[in-house]
Amino acid sequence: MELGLITGLSFFLAVMSFAVIEIRNLGRATHLYTLQTLTLVVIFLAIGWEHSIGTLYIWAGTAFLTKVLLVPFLILMIIRKTGIKHEEAPFGGLFHPFISLGVSIAVAIMLEPIFIRFSLLKLQIPIIVSIFVFMMGILGLVFRKSAVKQILAYCLFENGAHLTLALTAYNAPETVEMGILTDAIFSVIIMGALAMRFFHHFGSLDTSQANELKG
């Protein structure tokens, strides 16, 4: 039953990840990220319950406190302070959703046999989704121009990496410790501070306007 729940939640996680990247309203994208991360927390709890892994409960609790509560709060604070509620058109324009979706699915399907071979949990769909979420974050960092959306993309990248760790090495204490120590909150604080400095200097969150940084 729990494994079916994990698979179903994984599908929902993938849909939310795509929505976070593609929705141009920054506030809505942040709220969807909150829902996406809450889903990740439930997946951690389901894995912990299925395999009696107490350390995953700790990981889930830490993720809830930082990813579900603190990270969205910091991102929404940046949106309020800058007054910028919509992101700029991404590189690739109208083709961007098809590019990010196609590349992420292709990479996930290609790498899944490798990951599942060395995974302790032989869950094909969740592993594919974990790689998909990871790739959505990577491509979001590359193609999105908004500093806020790049922060959200980084958070997706991290969520995908953490889900992969939980699925492939859930019983290793080092895995949980790594997940807790590499939590997004510290990176978001730094990236948020840089985004605010960028806004004060350029009057925009569009990182493509930083022509002064180009060689």
Secondary structure as GFF3:
##gff-version 3
##sequence-region A 1 215
A	DSSP	alpha_helix	2	22	.	.	.	ID=ss1
A	DSSP	alpha_helix	26	51	.	.	.	ID=ss2
A	DSSP	alpha_helix	54	63	.	.	.	ID=ss3
A	DSSP	pi_helix	64	70	.	.	.	ID=ss4
A	DSSP	alpha_helix	71	82	.	.	.	ID=ss5
A	DSSP	three_ten_helix	93	95	.	.	.	ID=ss6
A	DSSP	alpha_helix	96	117	.	.	.	ID=ss7
A	DSSP	alpha_helix	124	143	.	.	.	ID=ss8
A	DSSP	alpha_helix	147	168	.	.	.	ID=ss9
A	DSSP	alpha_helix	173	181	.	.	.	ID=ss10
A	DSSP	alpha_helix	184	202	.	.	.	ID=ss11
A	DSSP	three_ten_helix	207	209	.	.	.	ID=ss12
A	DSSP	three_ten_helix	211	213	.	.	.	ID=ss13
###
